[in-house]
């Protein structure tokens, strides 16, 4: 076996947003060579945070200190622009990481998939992978991408197509859905992750460090209440209290429940398929929070000793996503929630980053890695979706046509 490399591996960050990937990977021990996004306010956040010289938790150095920030649409971005200054055309990054916009596949959006122009940005990430030939690729997206339909209308087709496109370039890939709470986050955030390589070991995803009940030697989940106890009191100007009839109804809720939506009639649910309104849920402080969203209407909380409910603040949402307390979000407060909700959860990605760091330092594999099959739980999810489409497909088609 070749000796392990001691140099600090380099990563290119696409769709960087407010910097979640960059924070996580720098904490894991990577150098972010370049970070890019097309959104001006996201890039303002990265520029301000870089200028602030924010220390990397657990490591020497400052976040983004060695990073070139590039404000540009990925559709027109070239490999030459991403290479470090002075690098030759055969320079290879150790990792290309990115999470293309999730709204085309998200249950919180209209799920237009490839009919949404944002759903086609994945192809540009794959193009840059082909041009740059990184040793590893790390991709993150919402769980809905697992069952997203492609041109033929088959659930799972989009994700399989992404893997096949990478395979055409010589990259085998592994996919999984991971819950950030299982890696020490005070948030139950399940996301799809894909790792790929052409010439190195294709490692397993990192084992969880936490469990809901702390079983099998794992630590118990970190609760929302524990996270809030570790933070400064909420700034008065960030506190939002309930009002009106909704406020009266919210105050009657039991933690872990919310105000219900109207039931959507489905062929196999004639009485309606109901859920909790996204803007009207009272969090259970004894559990990790629900998934942080992009809307400026996060969950309500009732703190011990507080006379009334209030919403989670943007500062608390940022902490739940793993951002450093002094990260410099740019723009209006409503933009803060959007950037925070769109970001990756730092604790989960840091765990993956450490696994990939070990793998890249081990050097090339003796033979190209084979592509493993999907985990059983993902294939079962696709089969369930296929069955649900057979029952409610015509109704879903009419709903999407109206969006």
ZIMOSUL-V428542 format. One record per helix or strand. SS is the DSSP state (2 for helix, 1 for strand). FROM is the first residue (numbers start at 1). LEN is the number of residues. If there is no record, write none. Layout:
# ZIMOSUL-V428542
ss = (SS,SS)
from = (FROM,FROM)
len = (LEN,LEN)
This chain:
# ZIMOSUL-V428542
ss = (1,2,1,2,1,1,1,2,2,1,2,2,1,2,1,1,2,1,2,1,1,1,1,2,2,2,1,1,1,1,1,1,1,2,2,2,2)
from = (10,20,31,40,55,62,68,74,79,95,113,117,136,143,149,155,157,172,180,187,190,210,219,224,236,244,257,264,269,276,289,300,310,314,333,346,376)
len = (5,9,7,13,1,1,4,3,4,4,3,16,7,5,1,1,12,8,4,1,8,2,2,6,3,7,4,3,5,7,1,2,2,7,10,16,26)
